[in-house]
Amino acid sequence: MTRQSLVDDPPTGDGYRTELIIEHGEARAFTRRGFDWTEKYCPIVEAAAALPAKAAIIDGEVVVLNDAELTDFSSLKSAMRWQPNRLIFVAFDLLHLNGTDLRSRSAIER
């Protein structure tokens, strides 16, 4: 099930802030400090590359859920190494799409 809701600010401290960059059928993942974590987020990057966009920048956070379906920051590093299929990308914002900078538009338009 996909849950969607519009909020003013993204949550903090539950995962690793990440930007997905999609270009020409390929995707890369970067931390907020600019480190390339494409290899660490392989399942997420593969899914992003399959999106129907020529180019996009998506801002979000990578998280892992526990058995109660709550984010579990303490399990995130282990999941990155041993269970990468547990990683979930929670998108906050679509910053750029197919040559158009969307940052000046309202959150609802994006």
VOVEXVEX-807412 format. One line per 3 residues: number of its first residue (from 1); their letters; for each residue y, x, z of N, C-alpha, C, CB. Coordinates in Angstrom, 1 decimal. Glycine has a CB too. Layout:
BEGIN
NUM> A> Y,X,Z,Y,X,Z,Y,X,Z,Y,X,Z ~ ...;
This chain:
BEGIN
1> MTR> -1.2,0.8,0.0,0.0,0.0,0.0,1.2,0.9,0.0,0.0,-1.0,1.2 ~ 2.2,0.5,-0.8,3.5,1.3,-0.8,4.5,0.5,-0.1,4.0,1.5,-2.3 ~ 5.2,1.2,0.9,6.2,0.6,1.6,7.6,1.1,1.2,6.0,0.8,3.2;
4> QSL> 8.5,0.3,1.0,9.8,0.7,0.5,10.9,0.1,1.4,10.1,0.4,-1.0 ~ 11.9,0.8,1.7,13.1,0.3,2.4,14.2,1.2,2.2,12.8,0.1,3.9 ~ 15.4,0.7,2.1,16.6,1.5,1.9,17.3,1.7,3.2,17.6,0.7,0.9;
7> VDD> 17.5,3.0,3.5,18.2,3.4,4.7,19.3,4.4,4.4,17.2,4.1,5.7 ~ 20.3,4.5,5.3,21.4,5.4,5.1,21.1,6.9,5.1,22.5,5.1,6.2 ~ 20.2,7.3,6.0,19.8,8.7,6.1,18.3,8.9,6.2,20.5,9.3,7.3;
10> PPT> 17.8,10.0,5.6,16.4,10.2,5.7,16.0,10.6,7.1,16.0,11.3,4.7 ~ 14.7,10.4,7.5,14.3,10.9,8.8,14.3,12.4,8.9,12.9,10.3,9.2 ~ 14.4,12.9,10.1,14.4,14.4,10.3,13.3,14.8,11.2,15.8,14.9,10.8;
13> GDG> 12.8,16.0,11.0,11.8,16.6,11.9,10.4,16.1,11.7,12.2,16.3,13.2 ~ 10.1,15.3,10.8,8.7,14.8,10.6,7.9,15.6,9.6,8.7,13.3,10.2 ~ 8.6,16.4,8.8,7.9,17.1,7.7,8.8,18.2,7.2,7.4,16.2,6.6;
16> YRT> 8.5,18.6,6.0,9.3,19.7,5.3,10.1,19.1,4.2,8.3,20.8,4.8 ~ 11.4,19.2,4.3,12.3,18.7,3.3,12.0,19.4,2.0,13.8,18.9,3.7 ~ 11.9,18.7,0.9,11.4,19.2,-0.4,12.2,18.5,-1.6,9.9,19.0,-0.6;
19> ELI> 12.5,19.3,-2.6,13.0,18.8,-3.8,11.9,19.0,-4.9,14.3,19.4,-4.2 ~ 11.6,18.0,-5.6,10.7,18.1,-6.8,11.5,18.2,-8.0,9.7,16.9,-6.8 ~ 11.3,19.2,-8.8,12.0,19.4,-10.1,11.0,19.1,-11.2,12.6,20.8,-10.2;
22> IEH> 11.3,18.2,-12.1,10.4,17.8,-13.2,11.1,18.2,-14.5,10.0,16.3,-13.1 ~ 10.4,18.9,-15.3,11.0,19.3,-16.6,9.8,19.4,-17.7,11.8,20.6,-16.5 ~ 9.9,18.7,-18.7,9.0,18.8,-19.9,7.5,18.7,-19.5,9.2,20.1,-20.6;
25> GEA> 7.2,17.8,-18.6,5.8,17.6,-18.2,5.3,18.5,-17.2,5.0,17.6,-19.4 ~ 6.1,19.3,-16.6,5.8,20.2,-15.5,6.6,20.0,-14.3,5.9,21.7,-16.0 ~ 6.1,20.3,-13.1,6.9,20.1,-11.9,6.8,21.3,-11.0,6.4,18.8,-11.2;
28> RAF> 7.8,21.4,-10.2,7.9,22.5,-9.2,8.4,21.9,-7.9,8.7,23.7,-9.7 ~ 8.1,22.5,-6.8,8.5,22.0,-5.5,9.3,23.1,-4.8,7.3,21.5,-4.6 ~ 10.4,22.8,-4.2,11.3,23.8,-3.5,11.6,23.3,-2.1,12.5,24.1,-4.3;
31> TRR> 11.6,24.2,-1.2,12.1,23.8,0.2,13.6,23.7,0.1,11.7,24.9,1.2 ~ 14.2,23.2,1.2,15.7,23.1,1.2,16.4,24.5,1.2,16.1,22.3,2.4 ~ 15.6,25.5,1.6,16.2,26.9,1.5,15.9,27.6,0.2,15.6,27.7,2.7;
34> GFD> 15.3,26.9,-0.7,15.1,27.4,-2.1,13.8,28.1,-2.3,16.2,28.3,-2.4 ~ 12.9,28.1,-1.3,11.6,28.7,-1.5,10.7,27.8,-2.4,10.9,29.0,-0.2 ~ 10.0,28.5,-3.4,9.1,27.8,-4.3,7.8,27.6,-3.6,9.0,28.6,-5.6;
37> WTE> 7.5,26.3,-3.3,6.2,25.9,-2.6,5.3,25.1,-3.6,6.5,25.1,-1.4 ~ 5.5,25.3,-4.9,4.7,24.6,-5.9,3.2,24.8,-5.6,5.0,25.1,-7.3 ~ 2.7,26.0,-5.3,1.3,26.2,-5.0,0.9,25.6,-3.7,1.1,27.8,-4.9;
40> KYC> 1.7,25.5,-2.7,1.3,24.9,-1.5,1.2,23.4,-1.6,2.3,25.2,-0.4 ~ 1.9,22.8,-2.5,2.0,21.3,-2.7,1.3,20.9,-4.0,3.4,20.8,-2.7 ~ 0.2,21.6,-4.4,-0.4,21.3,-5.7,-0.7,19.9,-6.0,-1.7,22.1,-5.7;
43> PIV> -1.3,19.1,-5.1,-1.5,17.7,-5.5,-0.3,16.9,-5.7,-2.4,17.0,-4.4 ~ 0.8,17.1,-4.9,2.0,16.4,-5.1,2.7,16.9,-6.4,3.0,16.8,-3.9 ~ 2.7,18.1,-6.7,3.3,18.7,-7.9,2.6,18.1,-9.2,3.3,20.2,-7.9;
46> EAA> 1.3,18.0,-9.1,0.5,17.5,-10.2,0.9,16.0,-10.4,-1.0,17.6,-10.0 ~ 1.0,15.2,-9.4,1.4,13.8,-9.5,2.8,13.7,-10.0,1.3,13.1,-8.1 ~ 3.7,14.5,-9.6,5.1,14.5,-10.1,5.2,14.8,-11.6,6.0,15.5,-9.3;
49> AAL> 4.4,15.8,-12.0,4.3,16.1,-13.4,3.9,15.0,-14.3,3.4,17.4,-13.7 ~ 3.1,14.1,-13.8,2.6,13.0,-14.5,3.6,11.8,-14.6,1.3,12.5,-13.9 ~ 4.7,11.9,-13.9,5.6,10.8,-13.9,6.3,10.6,-15.3,6.8,11.0,-12.8;
52> PAK> 6.6,9.4,-15.7,7.2,9.2,-17.0,8.7,9.5,-17.1,7.0,7.7,-17.4 ~ 9.0,10.8,-16.8,10.4,11.3,-16.9,10.4,12.6,-17.7,11.0,11.5,-15.5 ~ 11.4,12.8,-18.6,11.5,14.1,-19.3,12.0,15.1,-18.3,12.5,13.9,-20.5;
55> AAI> 12.9,14.7,-17.4,13.5,15.6,-16.4,13.9,14.8,-15.2,14.6,16.5,-17.0 ~ 13.7,15.4,-14.0,14.2,14.7,-12.8,14.3,15.6,-11.7,13.2,13.5,-12.5 ~ 15.1,15.3,-10.7,15.2,16.0,-9.4,15.1,14.9,-8.4,16.5,16.8,-9.2;
58> IDG> 14.0,15.0,-7.6,13.7,14.0,-6.5,13.8,14.7,-5.2,12.3,13.3,-6.7 ~ 14.6,14.2,-4.3,14.7,14.7,-2.9,13.8,13.9,-2.0,16.2,14.7,-2.4 ~ 13.1,14.6,-1.1,12.3,13.9,-0.2,11.7,14.9,0.9,11.1,13.3,-0.9;
61> EVV> 10.6,14.5,1.5,10.0,15.2,2.5,8.5,15.1,2.4,10.5,14.7,3.9 ~ 7.8,16.3,2.6,6.4,16.3,2.6,5.9,16.1,4.1,5.8,17.6,2.0 ~ 5.0,15.1,4.2,4.5,14.8,5.6,2.9,14.7,5.5,5.1,13.5,6.1;
64> VLN> 2.4,14.6,6.7,0.9,14.3,6.9,0.9,13.2,7.9,0.1,15.6,7.3 ~ 0.0,12.2,7.7,-0.2,11.1,8.7,-1.4,11.4,9.6,-0.4,9.8,7.9 ~ -1.3,10.9,10.8,-2.5,11.0,11.7,-3.3,9.7,11.6,-2.0,11.2,13.2;
67> DAE> -4.3,9.6,12.5,-5.2,8.4,12.4,-4.4,7.1,12.6,-6.3,8.5,13.4 ~ -3.3,7.2,13.3,-2.5,5.9,13.6,-1.5,5.7,12.5,-1.8,6.1,14.9 ~ -1.6,6.5,11.4,-0.7,6.4,10.2,0.8,6.7,10.6,-0.8,5.0,9.6;
70> LTD> 0.9,7.6,11.6,2.3,8.1,11.9,2.4,9.5,11.5,2.5,8.0,13.5 ~ 3.6,10.0,11.1,3.7,11.4,10.7,3.3,12.3,11.8,5.2,11.6,10.2 ~ 2.7,13.4,11.4,2.1,14.3,12.4,2.5,15.7,12.0,0.5,14.2,12.5;
73> FSS> 3.7,16.2,12.4,4.2,17.4,12.1,3.3,18.6,12.5,5.6,17.6,12.7 ~ 2.7,18.5,13.6,1.8,19.6,14.1,0.6,19.8,13.2,1.4,19.2,15.5 ~ 0.2,18.9,12.4,-0.9,19.0,11.5,-0.5,19.4,10.1,-1.7,17.7,11.4;
76> LKS> 0.8,19.5,9.8,1.2,19.7,8.5,0.8,21.1,7.9,2.7,19.6,8.4 ~ 1.0,22.2,8.7,0.7,23.5,8.2,-0.8,23.6,7.9,1.1,24.6,9.2 ~ -1.6,23.1,8.8,-3.0,23.2,8.6,-3.5,22.4,7.4,-3.8,22.6,9.8;
79> AMR> -2.9,21.2,7.2,-3.2,20.4,6.0,-2.8,21.1,4.7,-2.5,19.0,6.1 ~ -1.7,21.8,4.7,-1.2,22.5,3.5,-2.3,23.5,3.1,0.1,23.2,3.8 ~ -2.9,24.2,4.0,-3.9,25.2,3.7,-5.3,24.6,3.5,-3.9,26.2,4.8;
82> WQP> -5.7,23.7,4.3,-7.1,23.3,4.3,-7.4,21.9,3.7,-7.7,23.4,5.7 ~ -6.4,21.1,3.8,-6.6,19.7,3.3,-5.3,19.2,2.5,-6.8,18.7,4.5 ~ -5.0,19.9,1.4,-3.8,19.6,0.7,-3.8,18.1,0.1,-3.6,20.5,-0.5;
85> NRL> -4.9,17.5,0.0,-4.9,16.1,-0.4,-4.4,15.1,0.6,-6.3,15.6,-0.8 ~ -4.2,15.6,1.9,-3.6,14.8,2.9,-2.0,14.8,2.8,-4.0,15.3,4.3 ~ -1.5,15.7,2.0,0.0,15.8,1.9,0.6,14.5,1.2,0.4,17.1,1.2;
88> IFV> 1.6,14.0,1.7,2.3,12.9,1.2,3.8,13.2,0.9,2.2,11.6,2.1 ~ 4.3,13.0,-0.3,5.7,13.2,-0.5,6.4,11.8,-0.4,5.9,13.7,-2.0 ~ 7.4,11.8,0.6,8.2,10.6,0.8,9.5,10.9,0.1,8.4,10.4,2.4;
91> AFD> 9.8,10.1,-1.0,11.0,10.3,-1.7,12.2,9.6,-1.1,10.8,9.8,-3.2 ~ 13.3,10.3,-0.9,14.5,9.7,-0.4,15.5,9.4,-1.4,15.1,10.7,0.6 ~ 15.6,10.2,-2.5,16.7,10.0,-3.4,16.3,10.6,-4.8,17.9,10.8,-2.9;
94> LLH> 16.8,9.9,-5.8,16.6,10.4,-7.2,18.0,11.0,-7.6,16.2,9.2,-8.2 ~ 18.1,12.3,-7.7,19.4,12.9,-7.9,19.7,13.1,-9.3,19.4,14.3,-7.2 ~ 18.7,13.2,-10.2,18.9,13.5,-11.6,17.8,12.9,-12.4,19.0,15.1,-11.9;
97> LNG> 18.1,12.3,-13.5,17.0,11.7,-14.3,17.4,11.8,-15.8,16.8,10.2,-13.9 ~ 16.5,12.5,-16.5,16.6,12.5,-18.0,18.0,12.9,-18.5,16.2,11.2,-18.6 ~ 18.6,13.9,-17.9,19.9,14.4,-18.3,21.1,13.8,-17.6,20.0,14.3,-19.8;
100> TDL> 20.9,12.8,-16.8,22.0,12.1,-16.1,22.0,12.5,-14.6,21.9,10.6,-16.3 ~ 23.2,13.0,-14.1,23.4,13.3,-12.7,23.7,12.0,-12.0,24.6,14.3,-12.5 ~ 22.8,11.6,-11.1,23.0,10.3,-10.4,23.7,10.3,-9.1,21.6,9.7,-10.3;
103> RSR> 24.1,11.5,-8.6,24.6,11.7,-7.3,25.8,10.9,-7.0,24.9,13.1,-7.0 ~ 26.6,10.5,-8.0,27.9,9.8,-7.8,27.6,8.3,-7.7,28.9,10.1,-8.9 ~ 26.4,7.8,-8.1,26.0,6.4,-8.0,25.6,6.0,-6.6,24.9,6.1,-9.1;
106> SAI> 25.7,4.7,-6.4,25.2,4.2,-5.1,23.7,4.4,-4.9,25.6,2.7,-4.9 ~ 23.3,4.4,-3.7,21.9,4.6,-3.4,21.0,3.5,-4.0,21.6,4.6,-1.9 ~ 21.6,2.3,-4.1,20.8,1.2,-4.7,20.6,1.4,-6.2,21.6,-0.2,-4.5;
109> ER> 21.7,1.9,-6.9,21.5,2.2,-8.3,20.5,3.3,-8.6,22.9,2.6,-8.9 ~ 20.5,4.3,-7.7,19.5,5.4,-7.9,18.1,4.9,-7.7,19.9,6.6,-7.0;
